[in-house]
Amino acid sequence: MWWSWRVALAAQAVPWWTARAENYTQDFTWQEAKLDNRRFFAFRHQISPYAQRMTYRPIAICGGFFCAILLSGCGNDDDMPILAGNTEQAITQGEAIYGQAKSADDAGKSARAIKLYDEVATKYPFAPNAAQARFRQAELLERQGEVEDSFDAYQKFITRFNGSGLYSTALSRQAAMAQGAAEGDVKSGFLGMRTRYSLDKTVEMLGAVRDNAPQSATAAKAQFTIAELYHSKKKPGDAIEAYRQLVRDQPQAPQAPEALYQVGMLLMQQADDGNQNQANLDRAREAFQDYLLQYPVHKRNAEARKWISTLSGRDLQRSYDIAQFYQKTGKAESAKVYYRDIIKRAPQSQTARDARARLKELGE
């Protein structure tokens, strides 16, 4: 019956509560003994063994009922595995249901097969064919175009049956589905119509692929795809963080150099859009410098050097504009500080030549 497994667990909890209560009673009487040995021993001799047992039995009974109440809200029976009271019997039941699922599968009754395969893997996870049942469920769902349900079934397989010989295949199938969702190349439903998933759902799928094998090439590809999705959806903050996460987690991945380069480009773009202009320019320059330091032979090195030069020019121009502001407002000494700094940082630049001319005007 639906409540049998809860009652069984509650019954198993009663002896534990009994032992705990007995220990509590013993501890309590020992404290009493320490206070007054004579009074304690006289009191113990007057109480019958039955009465002594009754000092803790109510506590045990209450504890058992408390366990039963808690267990009654533990969820749907359909999601719970069969308790291992009789392992052999449970395995036999699981294998019998697997046989029914296989027969339905062979007969082309996919809907019934999927349901029975799920029952085997969920309720009888220790059955010999439980892993095969979960994998076949995911496979059939994928074949029917039920991408999200299939992805979730593969995830359950990966989580529960990582020792199976089908583990690598499940990882590959799941990764292909997530990449397909990102590229909008997933066929869903009986008509084979292409379905585009929401950004959040696609990122969730790619994140699961990444977390299933964090140091794998598949994980690096999934994380890079997450960053590209955010980039394409005009979410620069999320894209920058996703690119940085790839560089942090797998700096040797093939996609890592491009990820760090894109961080610099996005920060420059944010500066151009007027989002904390100077701070983003400084961060962009640091990102390009880190890129050159970590990946000195990558194909975009020349471009990164050019952008660093451009950013330095922007910084010099900004200093020159500030110096001119101080000069025009009569703060000559403050203006001189900025003009000198420009000459020191880029003595051969056109901005430095202009700064020298301004210093002459100020009598220096």
Secondary structure, 3 states (H helix, E strand, C coil): CCCHHHHHHHHHHHHHHHHHHHHHHHHHHHHHHHHCHHHHHHHHHHCCHHHHHHCCHHHHHHHHHHHHHHHHCCCCHHHCCCCCCCHHHHHHHHHHHHHHHHHHHHCCCHHHHHHHHHHHHHHCCCCCCHHHHHHHHHHHHHHCCCHHHHHHHHHHHHHHCCCCCCHHHHHHHHHHHHHHHHCCCEEECCCCEEECCCHHHHHHHHHHHHHHCCCCHHHHHHHHHHHHHHHHCCCHHHHHHHHHHHHHHCCCCCCHHHHHHHHHHHHHHHHHCCCCHHHHHHHHHHHHHHHHHHCCCCCCHHHHHHHHHHHHHHHHHHHHHHHHHHHHCCCHHHHHHHHHHHHHHCCCCHHHHHHHHHHHHCCC
